[in-house]
């Protein structure tokens, strides 16, 4: 018996199913391929990194970025200095000393060094090392008569102290030398002012003696503190001054003190001279602005004016000079009213022409002097100042 013949319908149905399955697989693969291609493109549009992150080696430790060390107060001063090339930051050390560093100019004289105070003690000056501060040799002592010496734009000063009893026991008597004019004539000048004109060769010999003997040269703020008993000054101390800033002082004497590096004070009549100081070793201080002339009674105007008028003149002089710590009375004339005017104008000290020495307790508005005249020799100077 023969098999029944097929009608072909089942075969056609199977073929169609296979084709649909293949088409579906192709579609799925196409979609997957599109997705694979599209993802990086989309990420690129979104700004994401194309490269995978580098692998971190767990065996390598990464140190944190160090923070910069903060500047010391001295370093900060130097950082802020207007002229870094010459700036010198001075730091102060010593028992009871709590002072901020101070900016000075390297190679120039120290300016405005502080005078610290401590209960039961008297300040005995600044020294460049702890050892010199303990020894207190006056030749090592640093003040405004000496230039700032720095290493890498920094310097240190150490405070020395003594007792009030030792300060009084020393009983220092400070001479203030007073010069006026100078001459190149060995025989001196003629006329009624002959005594004022010191022969310049005598002056050179006198200054040679001062330099060779290494006198301590106090500043005016030191003298002020010494009178109060707040500061110790050695017996071997000396202040050198000149009155009037006469042309002969500027031409003949200033080169002498500059060459020997001796701190001096020139008392200037500021209505007549407003030039800068002629030397780093010359302090210019007030000889009044316009009171170095006779008043109504023939004496100096300073004793003819009211306290307010005196104060106004001295304030103008201070404005010109940039300092008001000390004034020299014209002709030496002074009175309680003149002293009141000086105090009112903010002056601490005033110098007369009366003979004597400055001691602890001396009247600050009546400082005495050692007058230097024509014919005074080195022997006379030695007798006067030791």
FENKAMO-V191368 format. One record per residue. RES is the residue in one small letter. OMEGA is omega in whole degrees, 0 to 359 (none if undefined). Layout:
BEGIN
res omega
RES OMEGA
RES OMEGA
END
This chain:
BEGIN
res omega
x 182
x 180
x 180
x 181
x 179
x 181
x 176
x 184
x 183
x 180
x 181
x 181
x 180
x 180
x 180
x 181
x 180
x 180
x 179
x 180
x 180
x 179
x 179
x 179
x 178
x 180
x 180
x 179
x 179
x 180
x 180
x 180
x 178
x 180
x 181
x 181
x 188
x 187
x 178
x 179
x 180
x 179
x 178
x 178
x 181
x 177
x 181
x 180
x 180
x 184
x 178
x 180
x 179
x 179
x 180
x 178
x 184
x 181
x 182
x 178
x 182
x 180
x 177
x 178
x 183
x 175
x 179
x 179
x 179
x 179
x 172
x 177
x 179
x 179
x 179
x 176
x 180
x 179
x 184
x 185
x 179
x 179
x 183
x 184
x 183
x 183
x 178
x 179
x 183
x 178
x 186
x 180
x 175
x 181
x 179
x 183
x 176
x 185
x 175
x 175
x 183
x 179
x 176
x 178
x 184
x 179
x 177
x 180
x 175
x 182
x 173
x 178
x 184
x 174
x 185
x 177
x 180
x 183
x 176
x 182
x 177
x 180
x 183
x 171
x 180
x 180
x 186
x 179
x 177
x 182
x 180
x 176
x 179
x 180
x 178
x 172
x 187
x 180
x 177
x 187
x 185
x 174
x 184
x 174
x 184
x 178
x 178
x 178
x 188
x 173
x 184
x 175
x 176
x 179
x 178
x 175
x 185
x 183
x 172
x 182
x 171
x 182
x 175
x 180
x 179
x 179
x 180
x 181
x 179
x 175
x 180
x 175
x 189
x 176
x 172
x 179
x 179
x 174
x 176
x 182
x 183
x 181
x 175
x 182
x 178
x 181
x 179
x 179
x 176
x 178
x 187
x 177
x 183
x 183
x 181
x 189
x 178
x 177
x 189
x 178
x 173
x 180
x 178
x 180
x 178
x 180
x 173
x 179
x 179
x 180
x 182
x 181
x 177
x 175
x 172
x 185
x 184
x 170
x 184
x 177
x 174
x 178
x 178
x 180
x 177
x 180
x 179
x 186
x 180
x 186
x 175
x 171
x 177
x 178
x 184
x 181
x 186
x 173
x 182
x 180
x 174
x 178
x 167
x 184
x 179
x 178
x 179
x 174
x 183
x 186
x 188
x 188
x 182
x 177
x 181
x 182
x 179
x 180
x 182
x 178
x 180
x 179
x 178
x 176
x 175
x 179
x 192
x 170
x 192
x 174
x 181
x 182
x 179
x 179
x 175
x 178
x 184
x 183
x 175
x 182
x 179
x 172
x 176
x 181
x 194
x 166
x 186
x 177
x 183
x 178
x 177
x 175
x 188
x 174
x 186
x 182
x 179
x 176
x 183
x 181
x 184
x 178
x 177
x 183
x 176
x 178
x 179
x 180
x 176
x 181
x 181
x 178
x 182
x 176
x 177
x 177
x 179
x 179
x 182
x 185
x 185
x 179
x 178
x 187
x 184
x 176
x 172
x 180
x 175
x 183
x 184
x 183
x 177
x 183
x 175
x 179
x 178
x 178
x 177
x 179
x 178
x 178
x 180
x 179
x 175
x 179
x 181
x 189
x 174
x 186
x 178
x 170
x 181
x 185
x 175
x 184
x 179
x 179
x 172
x 179
x 177
x 176
x 185
x 181
x 178
x 182
x 179
x 184
x 166
x 184
x 178
x 185
x 174
x 178
x 178
x 183
x 176
x 179
x 177
x 180
x 179
x 180
x 183
x 188
x 178
x none
END
